[in-house]
Amino acid sequence: MSQTPSELKYASSHEWARLEEDGTVTVGITDHAQAALGDVVFVELPDVGTVLAAGDDAGVVESVKAAADVYMPISGEVTEVNEALRGDPSLANSDPLGAGWFFKVKLSDPAQVEALLDETAYTTFSANA
């Protein structure tokens, strides 16, 4: 079954990916990740135009408790970063699946989105992580 736009998929490294109507993918950290990190105080986002492979380091998120890498859940070129998040990193806590998105990617292989976890599989995985 093909993914419908706005359906979230998840990486085991705790990023979410949402296929948009225009074919790009929006990426952010999961609610589980932001809860584990605590209050986010800084984000480092990739540069627009950067081409990354699935699993590559795409940025950093720092909280009052820890710093963690943000990994690329799929391969592609970064087309946009969330400047609002850079200015207000707490958006990653208050709205991790919405206004707290990190970056958008032009897919190099659409099949990679299908390979990510669905919500049920991710919920099971994160409960045991």
N, C-alpha and C positions, 0 to 999 in steps of 0.2 A: 504494500500500500504506500502510495506517495504521501510525503508529509504535507499537511495543509499549512499555509502561511499562519503565523502567530502561534503555532504549536511548539512548545519548548522541548528541546532535546538536551541531554546532559552528558558531560564527560566525567570519567572517574576521578579526574583531578579537580572536580568541583566548579567547573564552569558550565554555564548554560549557553545554548545557541538557539536562535529563533530565525527561521527562514522568513524573509520578508516578501511582500508582493513583487518587488522589483528584482528578486533573485539574490539580493545580498543577504548576509547573515549577521545579525546583531549578537554580540557576545558580552556576557557579564559573569559575575561570580554568583553562586547559588546562595539561597537563604541559609542553608546548612553552613557554608563557608563563612559567610559574614557573621553568623552567630558564634561560630568557633573562634573567629578572630577577635570579636569584641569591637569596640569603637574604632572605626577606620579613620585615620588622621592624615593619610597621604596615599596617593596613587601615582604610579609611573605608567604612562600609557605609551604604546608603540607609536612610531612616526607614521604619518600617512604616507603611503607608497611602499612601505616595507612589505616584502613578500616572506611569509613564514610557512613552515610545514606543520602539520598536526603534531602536537607535542612540544614544539619549540616554546621557549620563554617569550612571552608577549608583553610582559610588564611586571610590576610589583605592586602589592597592596600592603600598607603598613598600618598596624593598629597599635593601641596602647599596650597590647600584650605581645605581639609578634609581627614579623614581616613574612610574607609568603609570595612566591612567584605566581603569576597568572600565566597559564599555559594556553596555547592555541589549540582549540578543540578540533579544528579543521584546517586544511591548507588553503591559502589564498593571500590576496593582497589587501592590506589595510586601506580602506577608502575614507574612513572618518573616525575621529575619536570624540569622546564625550567631554567637551571643554567644561561643561557645567560640573561634571564630576571632579575634574582637576581643581576647580575653584571651590567645590564643596564636597570633599571626600565622604562626608557622612551620608550622602545619597546612597552609597553602597550598603549602608545599614538600614536606612529608612525605607528605601524602595529598590531592593537589589534586582528585582525582576522587571523593573520599569525604568524610572528616571535615573537609576544607578547603573545603567549599562556602561560598558567600558569602550568598545570599539565596534566598527562594522567592517565586514570583510567581503570582497568579491571572491566567490568560490573558485577554486581551480578544479575540484572534483566533487560534484553534487552528491555522489554516492557516499561520501564521508559523513554527510548529515544523517543519512539513514542508518549508518553504523553506530551512531551515538545512542545512549540509553534513553528510553522513554521515562516518563515520570514514575511509573510503578517500579521499574527496575532500579532507577536512581534512588528512590526512597528506601528500597530494600538494601541497596549497597551502602548508602550513607548511614543507615541505622546500625550497620555492622562495622563501620569504618572507625 
